[in-house]
Amino acid sequence: MFKMADDLVFPGDKITIEEESAPGKLTYAEEGNVYSLVVGKAKVQQGTAEVEYMKDVERFRRGMTVVGEITDDLHAVMFVKINPLTKGDVTYVALKSGKILVSERRSSDRHDFHRREERPAGKPFRLGDIVIGRIAGEDNDVYNLSVHDPESGVVYAECERCSTALTLEDDKGTLKCGACEHEEYRKISPYYGDFKKIEMKLG
């Protein structure tokens, strides 16, 4: 099993402001803000901010499968905020962003990410998409993510017009909005919309 550790903090991470919560266990205050002293899980309750220390924290490694959100689109490069992942007693964290090298589909290109269907032009991912991929390598600044294997791709996406969650219409990557009926296309993972299967894959 895995869970996204949204409350995971590192030394120096801002947790809250002093006007809302006083610094408690393993935190400190500076210039009106409350920060974490350690790696752990932040808790803000009853007017106090605290951090529960986590000993078993490791960095993601090459070859591991990760899930994250597309946060930046620089034409041929997209950046991904990789979610922390808890497996058993160990929490894996990404101390840097992921990077995906992409190329726009041409309407005449019949080899869209190694698939032979005729597809509309456009990019295989968009800002805000949740994607699953594999860490192919890393440098000082980023993890290099591979999304070319059959299991990689988008697992959740929202309509660019009205932000409604999109439903998968077929095995060619067609996504449809149930609210405004707008259609979009992505490089889809077979795990699209099935987070239990994603848990099994990552666990």
N, C-alpha and C positions, 0 to 999 in steps of 0.2 A: 504494500500500500504506500501511497505517497500523498503529501499535501503541500500546497503552496504556502510557504512560511512568510506571509505578507508582513508580519510583525518582527521579522528578523532584523537586528540592528548590529552595527559594528562600532568599535571605539570612535567617538567623535560624531556619530550620527545624531541629528536633532530628533528628539522625541516629541516635544511639545514646547509651550512657552510658560514662563513662571506665572503669568496672570491666570492661567487655567489650572496648572498643577505644580506642586512643590517637588523638588528633587528628592528622591528616596533612595532605596538600595541600588548601588552600583550605577548611580547617575551623578551628574554635577551640573551646576548652573553657571552660565556665563552670559553677560550682556542681555539678560532677560529670557534666554532660552535654556532648555534642559536637554542635556546630551548624555549619551551612553558612555560608560567607562570600559565596557567589555563587549565581546561577542555574545549575543543572547537574544531572548525574546522580550520585547517591551510590553509593559502593562501600565495602563493609566486608569486608576480607579480610586474613588473616594478622595479626589483632590491630590493624589500623589502619583508620581511617575516612578516606576521601578523597572529593573531589568533582571530577568532570570538567566543566570550564567549558563552557557552551553559549552560543554567540553568537547563533544564529538562533532566538530565541524570540519569539513574537508572541502577542497576546491574541486570543481568539475575537472575531469581528465579527458584526454584524447580518446575517442571511440565511444564516449558516453552519449546517450540520447537525451535531448533536452527539449523543454517547451518554453516558449516565450512570445512576447508581443512585438510586432513590427512598430518601431518608434520613429524611424527616420528613413526617408527615401531620397537618396542622392543619385538618382537616375540609374546608374549601373550597379550601385551598391545600396543594400538596405541593412539597417542596423536593428538588432533585436535585443530587447531587455529580457534576459534569461531569468526565469523564475527559480528560486531556491527549491530544493527537492529533499524531502525527508524520506529515507529508506531505513526502516528499523530504528536503530538508535543513532544513526548518522544523518546529519543534514549537510547536503552538498550546496555550495554557494558559488555564484559567479561574481568575481570581483571586477569584471569588465564586461563590455557588451559583446554580443555575437555579431558577426558580419556575414551577409549572404551576397554573393555575386550573382546578379540576374541580368537577363537580356530580354528585351521586349519580343513577344511573338509577332511574327509576320503572318498576315492572313493566308499566305501561300505556303507557309512552313508546315510540313506534315510531320515534323519531328519535335513536337512540343514536349520538352522534358522526357524524351525517349518514348513518347506515345505517338501513334500514327493517325489520330483522328484530325480531320480538318477543324481548325479552331479560330475564333475571332482574334483579331490583333489585340495586344495589350500586355500588361505585366502579369506574372503569375501570382504576385502578392500585392497587398495594399496596406497603407497605414492602418494600424489598429487590429490587423489580423493576428490571430493566435496560431502559431506554427509549431510543428514538431520537426526536429532535424538532428543530425549527428555532428559532434565536434570532430572535425577532420584534422585540426591543428590549431595552434595559437601562436601569437607573438606577444610583444610587450603590451600592446594596447587592446587587442581583441581576440576573441575566439573565432576561428574560421569555421563556419557551419556548412555542412553538405546537405542539400535537400533533393538530391537526384535519385535516391533509392526509392522504391515503390511505396514504402511506408511513410516517407516524409511528405510534408506539405501543410496546407491549412487545415486546422481542426475546428476553427470557429471564426466566423466573419459576420460583419454587420452591413446592412444596406448603406451605400454611400449617399443615398437621398434622404432616408428617414431614420437611419440607425437601428432599424429592427433587425433581429437576428435572422440570418439567411438560411434557407432550407436547401439541402442538396437535392437536385432534380434528377440527375443521371450520373453515369460513371465517366462522363467527359468533362466534368468540372463545372457544370452549369449550376449556379446558385440562384434561387428566386426568393424575393421578398413577399411574404404573405400579406403585408399591409398595403404596399403600393404596386406590387406585381413587377417591380423592376428586376431585370436579370443581370447577373454578373458572372464572371468566369475566373477561376483560380486553378492553381496546381493543388489538387485536393489530396489529402491523406485518406486512406481507408478508415481512419479513426474519426473522421469528421463527425462532430456532435456526440460522440460516444466516449464520455470521460471515464467510464468504468474500464473500457478497453485500454485507454491511455494509462490508467493506473496499473493495469496488468503488464503493459509494455514496459513502463518505467520501473515497476517494482521488481 
